[in-house]
Amino acid sequence: MGRRRRRKIRKRVIKPPPKVFTCPVCNEEAVAVYHEDGSEYAEVICSNCKAHARVRWLPSYMAVDAYAEFYDIVTGSKKSAEHSLTEPAEISTTDE
């Protein structure tokens, strides 16, 4: 009978989410998310090309979530939170 070999135990390293992100406009790693505790909004600013947006912050959000909303706003996939607050809602009327 032979000896049993032990399996090596490998620890799984979990990377923390990044704090600096890639800008969709200038393609540089220079986007940071600024949020104060208790505030309803966060500022997402690129320090290279100065692209910025103010996005809504929910209690369960992390910096990655705010960056995802910023990315959608900059690429045109989603309306800005500021525009939706300042512009009145459009009401369509149809004559029947």
Residue, then its C-alpha position, 0 to 999 in steps of 0.5 A: m500500500g502506498r502513502r496518501r498524498r495530502r492536497k495543498i490548501r490554496k487560499r483564495v485571494i479576494k481583491p478589494p474593489p478599485k478606488v480609481f477607475t478608467c475614464p471613458v472619455c480620455n481612457e486614462e485611469a483617473v476617475a475618482v468617486y467623492h461621497e460624504d456620509g449622509s449625502e444623497y449624491a456623489e461626485v464622480i470626477c476625472s482628474n485628467c480631462k475634468a469630465h464629471a457627473r453628479v450621481r444619486w447615492l443609495p445606502s447600499y452603493m459602493a464607489v463601483d456603483a457610482y462609477a457605473e452610473f457615471y459611465d452610463i451617463v458619459t457614454g449616453s446610455k442613461k440620462s444624468a441625474e441632474h437633468s432629470l431633477t431640473e427638467p420638468a417631466e414631459i406629458s404626452t397628450t393624445d387626442e382621441 
